[in-house]
């Protein structure tokens, strides 16, 4: 049994606590939560009958915690992950793993030195339609990759950003590219491979925040394919979609829905008998933007810890998408095409105003 503690009891903590505390993950249990805002910690602790802590040092001193889910503001992930590692706890950290590449490197080093595993939450990789598309990619069914597109058209109004002072800030959150669209940026890179260069534009259209609520970008991949990112939290009045399109010389797949969780198109030049069943059998429309991937993700974490398997998204893999996001911000600041690998100079991500 892997005993989990939750560090941070904000909005996303409900999803994590419902799964681990609600006994939906075989081999996992919730033993304690921690948040400096007592009401938040007490609410989750009371619901699942576990201990609430308000001080991180007391929380990490517990001997009955094997792994900690770090669910704090993104800008605080580095210090919290490093503290968990020094306490000998395995770490599950929400996206993005950090806001600065140096911080990501420090987190990876701390976990390596402590001999603990770090898992970056990229639950959409475990969505059933995404798994099927990845199987098709690995089987070579797309042939030469031509164009990849992700679209995040979600609604986050001013009330959402006003929930917490860290939201929409450079120091602790970043904008739509870092927060809401980080899963989709990761998905594009996972399917199409290493990125050679990016060019991005952004604006803050409808809300009062430091960072962007709308961005577009073009990407050039090492394999010659091109990519497009369209991301906004300015869709009104409700969420529209979170989608991924993969176009190759031998096939095209579009996974849409709110959370890259519904197969819309599944077409290949070389058809297989099973293709006609894919849309019906492997398309699941989720009730919200979180989708169903968290449950499969936690099962993966438990399996890795119990059976000493490698994580699908470890620190190094999480750093790849962070580097891409950092390049997008560098392009936004300079209005220039940015080559990877690069050293950020003007990107404000992770820096207090």
C-alpha atoms as one frame of an Amber mdcrd trajectory, in Angstrom:
protein
   0.000   0.000   0.000   1.416   3.385  -1.062   0.416   5.985   1.513  -0.116
   9.451   0.056  -0.189  12.912   1.528  -1.581  15.930  -0.316   0.367  19.185
  -0.140  -1.994  21.970  -1.180  -5.763  21.780  -0.864  -6.942  24.164  -3.577
  -9.065  23.604  -6.668  -7.248  20.597  -8.149  -6.957  18.871  -4.765 -10.586
  17.763  -5.003  -9.739  15.577  -7.980  -6.708  14.013  -6.310  -8.356  13.514
  -2.917 -11.506  11.977  -4.391  -9.402   9.347  -6.148  -6.825   8.522  -3.480
  -8.991   9.214  -0.442 -12.074   7.658  -1.987 -10.382   4.272  -2.430 -10.576
   4.441  -6.229  -6.895   3.568  -6.670  -5.978   0.009  -5.736  -2.843  -0.048
  -3.629  -3.109   3.615  -2.596  -4.474   5.362   0.467  -4.665   8.932   1.757
  -3.230   9.524   5.231  -2.812  13.306   5.589  -3.241  16.686   3.899  -1.489
  20.021   4.348  -2.392  23.621   3.525  -1.621  26.865   5.391  -5.249  27.891
   4.827  -6.845  25.881   7.609 -10.355  25.809   6.173  -9.136  24.165   2.989
  -7.082  21.534   4.789  -9.863  20.832   7.266 -12.476  20.400   4.520 -10.582
  17.643   2.713  -9.291  16.018   5.899 -12.781  15.907   7.352 -14.277  14.423
   4.220 -11.874  11.489   4.167 -11.156  11.092   7.865  -7.447  11.919   7.682
  -5.189  14.316   9.567  -4.964  17.970   8.535  -1.660  19.826   8.820  -1.014
  23.528   8.357   2.781  23.419   8.546   4.810  21.689   5.829   7.594  20.632
   8.179   5.207  18.829  10.518   3.508  17.252   7.512   6.759  15.973   5.965
   7.972  14.665   9.327   5.269  11.992   9.278   6.713   8.506   8.910   3.508
   7.096   7.407   3.693   9.114   4.161   5.397   7.333   1.263   4.566   9.826
  -1.478   3.359  13.425  -1.602   1.125  14.937  -4.266   2.341  18.538  -4.632
  -0.730  20.576  -5.608   0.474  24.044  -4.654   0.817  27.061  -6.996   3.227
  26.319  -9.845   5.775  28.865  -8.682   6.053  27.055  -5.346   6.575  23.586
  -6.839  10.389  23.740  -6.758  10.772  24.481  -3.045   8.036  22.036  -2.114
   9.318  19.191  -4.298  12.855  19.673  -2.987  11.551  19.648   0.595   9.663
  16.413  -0.083  12.755  14.831  -1.618  14.921  15.796   1.369  12.291  14.201
   3.609  12.612  10.982   1.609   9.175  11.151   0.003   8.377  10.214  -3.562
   6.697  13.114  -5.379   3.710  13.475  -7.684   3.695  17.093  -8.868   0.985
  18.821 -10.853   1.788  20.515 -14.136   3.839  22.456 -14.884   6.611  20.973
 -12.771   8.169  24.454 -12.425   8.218  27.825 -14.162  11.968  28.123 -14.717
  14.306  25.577 -16.269  16.891  26.063 -13.519  14.249  25.193 -10.930  13.325
  22.063 -12.874  16.975  21.032 -12.919  17.233  21.596  -9.158  14.132  19.459
  -8.570  15.463  16.621 -10.702  18.828  16.756  -8.922  17.226  16.763  -5.456
  15.096  13.720  -6.231  18.061  11.867  -7.734  20.252  12.613  -4.721  17.519
  11.501  -2.313  16.786   8.339  -4.277  13.094   9.169  -4.692  10.946   9.154
  -7.806   9.268  12.224  -9.279   6.128  11.964 -11.401   4.793  14.929 -13.403
   1.007  14.864 -13.789   0.213  14.566 -17.503  -2.983  12.578 -17.178  -4.169
  13.154 -20.744  -1.512  10.715 -21.960  -3.617   8.046 -20.267  -6.921   8.986
 -21.934  -8.136   5.939 -23.858  -8.435   7.725 -27.254  -4.922   9.133 -26.822
  -3.583   5.670 -25.980  -5.164   4.282 -29.172  -3.707   7.100 -31.278  -0.287
   6.527 -29.757  -0.542   2.820 -30.602  -1.293   3.777 -34.207   1.720   6.128
 -34.214   4.056   3.476 -32.800   2.792   1.021 -35.425   3.753   3.473 -38.178
   0.205   3.893 -39.422   0.528   7.670 -39.934   3.633   7.354 -42.088   5.444
  10.655 -42.464   4.037  13.201 -40.007   2.872  16.428 -41.664   0.958  18.664
 -39.262  -0.012  18.589 -35.605  -2.506  20.957 -34.007  -3.747  21.454 -30.466
  -6.673  23.703 -29.560  -7.594  24.764 -26.043 -10.764  26.829 -26.085 -11.767
  27.100 -22.461 -13.603  29.629 -20.318 -11.905  31.144 -17.271 -13.584  34.362
 -16.201 -12.369  37.019 -13.799 -13.951  35.207 -10.860 -11.712  32.203 -11.566
  -8.543  34.290 -11.455  -9.750  36.190  -8.379 -10.083  32.948  -6.367  -6.402
  33.137  -5.425  -3.862  35.936  -5.655  -1.295  33.728  -7.414  -3.468  33.002
 -10.448  -2.409  34.707 -13.646   0.852  36.005 -12.168   4.291  35.580 -13.693
   5.871  34.477 -10.442   3.470  31.708  -9.474   1.287  30.686 -12.406   1.971
  31.914 -15.920  -0.830  32.227 -18.442  -2.899  29.898 -20.569   0.206  28.349
 -22.166   1.701  27.390 -18.816  -1.429  26.418 -16.952  -4.419  25.243 -18.968
  -2.641  24.359 -22.228   0.465  22.748 -20.761  -1.106  19.299 -21.139  -1.781
  19.934 -24.805   1.674  21.347 -25.491   3.073  18.173 -23.939   0.750  16.071
 -26.080   1.905  17.731 -29.302   5.559  17.204 -28.445   4.912  13.602 -27.333
   3.402  12.696 -30.703   5.637  14.736 -33.011   8.986  14.641 -31.235  11.678
  17.249 -30.700  10.927  20.858 -31.637  13.497  22.828 -33.659  11.977  26.301
 -33.339   8.839  28.210 -32.341   7.142  31.517 -33.066   4.354  32.752 -30.802
   2.040  35.683 -30.179  -0.175  36.367 -27.176  -2.604  38.853 -25.707  -4.611
  39.422 -22.554  -8.055  39.822 -24.032 -10.799  39.610 -21.433  -9.443  39.444
 -17.881  -7.227  41.531 -15.622  -4.134  39.397 -15.051  -0.386  39.845 -15.571
  -0.084  37.024 -18.086  -1.824  36.051 -21.324  -5.278  34.532 -21.653  -4.925
  33.926 -25.401  -1.976  32.696 -27.469  -1.166  31.211 -30.850   2.076  29.619
 -32.003   3.675  27.776 -34.887   6.279  25.056 -34.401   8.827  23.301 -36.577
   9.698  19.751 -35.576  12.987  17.988 -36.138  11.246  15.407 -38.350  10.090
  18.159 -40.731   6.494  18.344 -39.521   4.846  21.622 -38.563   2.708  22.352
 -35.537   0.090  24.830 -34.421  -0.927  25.767 -30.877  -4.137  27.684 -30.280
  -4.860  28.338 -26.622  -7.323  30.597 -24.866  -9.275  30.893 -21.648 -11.342
  33.647 -23.273 -13.983  31.358 -24.775 -17.397  32.554 -23.652 -19.699  31.630
 -22.092 -18.454  28.048 -21.504 -15.640  25.641 -22.385 -15.651  24.542 -26.020
 -12.869  22.016 -26.553  -9.440  20.650 -25.804  -8.310  18.932 -29.004  -5.420
  17.245 -30.770  -5.123  16.654 -34.536  -2.478  14.397 -36.077  -2.076  14.493
 -39.863   0.289  12.158 -41.667   0.811  10.880 -45.195  -1.127   7.693 -44.439
  -3.744   8.818 -41.972  -5.439  11.489 -39.891  -6.823  11.404 -36.353  -8.595
  14.128 -34.419  -9.256  13.722 -30.711 -11.564  16.386 -29.364 -14.006  16.687
 -26.445 -13.312  18.941 -23.480 -10.150  17.079 -22.472  -8.625  15.352 -25.542
 -10.960  12.504 -24.750 -13.288  11.936 -27.698 -12.291  10.559 -31.086 -13.840
  12.707 -33.799 -11.959  11.437 -36.856 -10.075   8.154 -37.277  -9.042   7.610
 -40.880  -6.156   5.649 -42.415  -5.201   4.811 -45.978  -4.535   1.233 -44.948
  -7.671   0.373 -43.042  -7.827  -2.372 -40.450 -10.945  -4.349 -39.526 -10.744
  -2.893 -36.036 -10.840   0.718 -37.259 -14.590   0.781 -37.601 -14.950  -0.029
 -33.893 -12.411   2.460 -32.584 -14.651   5.521 -32.447 -17.476   3.598 -30.774
 -15.409   1.565 -28.326 -12.592   3.893 -27.352 -14.161   7.334 -27.337 -15.153
   8.605 -23.901 -16.648  12.058 -23.433 -15.669  13.338 -19.950 -17.960  15.361
 -17.686 -15.363  18.131 -17.251 -12.011  19.391 -18.487 -10.088  17.063 -16.151
 -11.257  13.984 -18.057 -10.745  10.481 -16.685  -6.982  10.245 -17.018  -6.112
  10.976 -13.375  -7.333   7.556 -12.253  -5.180   5.728 -14.795  -2.313   8.056
 -13.937  -2.396   7.188 -10.233  -2.537   3.504 -11.062   0.602   4.046 -13.128
   2.316   5.807 -10.203   1.481   2.988  -7.797   2.685   0.392 -10.308   5.981
   2.255 -10.775   6.595   2.533  -7.039   5.603  -1.030  -6.166   7.289  -2.739
  -9.109  10.210  -0.344  -9.621   9.150   0.635 -13.136  10.162   3.784 -14.994
   7.663   6.663 -15.005   6.075   7.663 -18.307   6.538  11.326 -17.378   9.480
  11.729 -15.010  11.405  14.918 -14.262  13.380  14.890 -17.497  10.251  14.337
 -19.579   8.438  17.097 -17.704  11.368  19.412 -18.312  11.041  18.950 -22.085
   7.594  20.506 -22.232   8.683  23.255 -19.812  11.558  24.126 -22.138   9.127
  24.342 -25.044   6.772  26.571 -23.050   9.707  28.781 -22.038  10.640  29.137
 -25.712   7.085  30.188 -26.526   7.274  32.967 -23.936  10.683  34.055 -25.205
   9.172  34.374 -28.670   6.229  36.354 -27.320   8.609  38.812 -25.623  10.972
  39.191 -28.594   8.502  38.782 -31.498  11.124  36.489 -33.008  11.425  32.842
 -33.918  13.194  31.049 -31.077  15.395  28.031 -31.599  15.538  25.210 -29.079
  17.752  24.553 -27.157  18.057  28.057 -25.784  18.624  30.042 -22.592  15.714
  32.298 -21.558  16.678  35.971 -21.404  13.479  38.017 -21.528  10.777  35.529
 -20.550   9.068  36.781 -17.373   7.848  33.333 -16.385   8.614  32.532 -12.759
   9.691  36.089 -11.885   7.750  38.377  -9.570   6.555  41.657 -11.057
